[in-house]
Structures are given as C-alpha cells and as structure tokens.
C-alpha cells in the first residue's frame, strides 16, 4: 500500500516537473521572440538612420557636382568670350592693314601712271634718236662700201669667215689643253698604280739557256758515254731528242737542245746513268723513260704550285700541266713560268687598285703565255693559241679574250685585256728581266732614230730610255702644234709596222710643246 502511494506520488511529481519544464521552455521562447523583435526594430531604425545619412550625402555630392559643372561652364564661357574678343581684335587689325594697303596701292597706281606717261615721252624721244642713228649708220655703211669696194653681204661673209677661223683656232687650242690635262691625269694615275704594283713585287733575275752542262767524275766517263763505235751516245740522243756534245772540256759534257723539256729529260737521265755507271742501250732506254716520268711529275707539281701560290681554283688539269711546262721555257732569257707568276701578281695588284676582280685578273695573267707551252706544235701566235687552249678547257670568255688580246692581235672586249697587257710589259721591261744580244739592241736603237728622221720637218731624233722612248725634235717653222700630234701618231704607227720589240715604245715630238703617243 505504501509502495503504491510512493509510486503515485512519484508519478504526480514527475508530471508536475514535466509541466514545469514545458512552461519554462515556452517562457524562454517568448523572451527570445521579444528580444528578436527588439533587435529587428533596432536594425530597422539603424537602417533608416543610415539611409537618411546616405541620402543627405548623395544630395551634398549632387550639389557639389552641380556647382563644379556650373563653375566649369562659366570658365569655358569666359575663355570663349576671350577668344571671340581676340578674333575681333585681329579682324579689326586686318581691316586697318587692308585699308592702309589700299591707300598705298592707290598712291602707287598714281605714281605708276605718272611714270608711264614719262616713259612714253622718253620712248618717243628714243625712237626719234634711233631713227637718226639708223640714218647715220646707213650713211656710214654706204660710205664704207664705197671706200672698201664691198657690199654689205660680202663684208658680212668676210667677217663670218674670220670669226669661224678664230673659233676653230680657239676650239683646237681648248681641245689640246683638255687632251693634255686628261693625258697628264691618266699618266699620273697609271704611274701611281704601276708603282704600287712594282714596289710590292720582287722578281728574280734570269738568263736564257739552250744548253746544259753535265759534270763527270772523270774524263774516262766520256768514253763510256760514247760507247763502242758511238752506240751509247746515239742511243741517248735517239731516246731524248737532244744533241750530246763531248769535246775537250775537262770532266763535262754538254747537252744542247732548243726544247727545254727534252733537255731536262736528258739532264736527269744522263745524271742517273753517270751515277749508276751502267751505260748501255737497254739501260739508257729504261733510265730515260723513268726520267720522262719524273719530269712529267715535276711539271705537274710546278703547275700546281703556281696555281696554289696565286690562290686560283678550278683550273683544268691539262692547263695545270701546260703551266708547269712553262718552267722549262725562256723568253729573252726570262723564265716564262716565273714571268707568268710575276705578271699575275702585278695584274692582281693593279686590279685591286682599280676596284676590279683581283682573282680573275691573276687567273688571266697567269694563263696569258700558256700558248708558249704548245706553240712549237701548233702554227700561229702564242696569244691566239693560248686563247684557243683556254677556251678548249672551259675558261670563261673574259679570260679567253684577255689571253688572246694581250698582244693586241684581237680586239680587247673587257678592261681585263689591257690590264694583262700592261702587267706583261711591266714584268718583261723591268731591269734584269730580259737580255738581248748587243748587236740587235744597237740595231733597234738605230732603227728608232732612222724612223724618227724619215719624216719632213724633223731636225733630230734620239732613242733614249734603253730604246723605250724616241724623242723627235721638229722645226717650229715647218710643223705646227696640231701637226706635232699627228706626227707623233704617224711615227708610232711606222714603228709598229716596221719593228719588233718587247713592251712598248714612247714617241715624243718636241716643238714649243710635246705631243706624246705610245707604240704598243
């Protein structure tokens, strides 16, 4: 019973606690809602206050912007008014200037009218005087015609002829002056270029050889070279194509031949036979064959060395061989290969001075005497032959023309040909480069002086500069200045037709002036 009571009391208490908890929760929620409403109210009030503040700030900013726009507008209006006032002042100034100019023009027009009337008066007076002068001139002309015995047209023709003669004389004098100045300038520039080319080259001195001396260890070797009944010497001459001279010269034999290649083959072969000691026809043929191979190799090496030394590329092997063959040829005592290399250097230097293709100039100059390597096999001039050989082995038209024209046997088509010609003359004309027999040298000097004296009006003729120049002194009364130039040209042509000489000869005719031409 008591337990039931306790349970009932517990239930009642538990229900009361639960109800109290519910009431507390409802009260707390009510208070929360009240606070939220108060907070919302505060937020609304703050928002209204902020909106009113923002509205006031916007109104202030709008008023400021309006005030600023009004200020800028007023400023702009003031500037425009100033510009308008300035333009009005400028227009007013221009109007005043135009008014002043109009007044000035009126004054000038009045003044010009007065002057025009004065000029008309003077013109009438001048016309009147001109008529009087014309009448006087006509009277004077008639009097002169009566005195001179010529009418007006005849006197006019005489005067014109006199003026034309004077004009021709003056024109000739001017032409001669211009030609002389041009010639002097050309000579000055040419001498400068030539001097630069020559100063930069040091050539060798050479001598002509048609024989070769072979030293022997003893005179007994002469008998072995001759052989039984001369069969050894005949075999040597037949194999090499030279003349072997065995004379009284002690311990030496002489090889004679105009072919330098054959002479070199004989020299090499005979030297090997002498050093070996076995000399008989079979051995001679074997040694000479080997000597030919050695000389051929030496020829190729000489040609290749010359090409490489000058920096020339793309040369046909056959042309290189022909260049090497020039090593054993001589012209007036000058080695042709050394002459060709020297000419190539000089020509290249002159081309560089003139701003031309230096390599092309060296190539043409190196090949200019290539015809001499085969000229003994082909009829014709070595220049023409050299041009044909160069064309055959693929050289350019400029190179071919420069080779063929370096002795002026064909027409020069480019400036390269006269350059090669000049370099060739320089290499051959330098001191010690070539030698001549005394008799032919003296004969050439005599022929030069004889040709110079053969013309009328010539008083004396002198060959100077070792035959490189002939000076012809004429009588001033027999030869005029203009005829002196013609005489120089005729003497040069006569020398070209009648004489053979290396290089060129300068012809100088001396009167009261000097007229110079060159025989090339």
Buried (B, 14 or more C-beta within 10 A) or exposed (E): EEEEEEEEEEEEEEEEEEEEEEEEEEEEEEEEEEEEEEEEEEEEEEEEEEEEEEEEEEEEEEEEEEEEEEEEEEEEEEEEEEEEEEEEEEEEEEEEEEEEEEEEEEEEEEEEEEEEEEEEEEEEEEEEEEEEEEEEEEEEEEEEBEEEEBEEEEBEEEEEEEEEEEEEEEEEEEEBEEEBEEEEEEEEEEEEBBEBBBEEBEBEEBEEEEEBEBEBEEEEBBEBBBBEEEEBBBBBBEBBBBBBBBEEEEEBBBBEBEBBBBBBBBBBBBBBBBEEEEBBBEBBBBBBEBBBEBBBEBBBEBBBBBBEEBEBEEBBEEBBBBBBBBBBBBBEBBBBBBBBBBBBBBBBBBBBBEEBBBEBBBBBBBBBBBBBBBBEEEEEBBBBBBBBBBBEBEBEEBBBBBBBBBBBEBEBBBEBBBBBBBBBBBBBBBEEBBBBEEEEEEEBBEBBBEBBEEBEBBEEBBBEEEBBBBBBBBEEEEBBBBBBBBBBBBBBEBBBEEBEBBBBBBBBBBBEEEBBBEBB
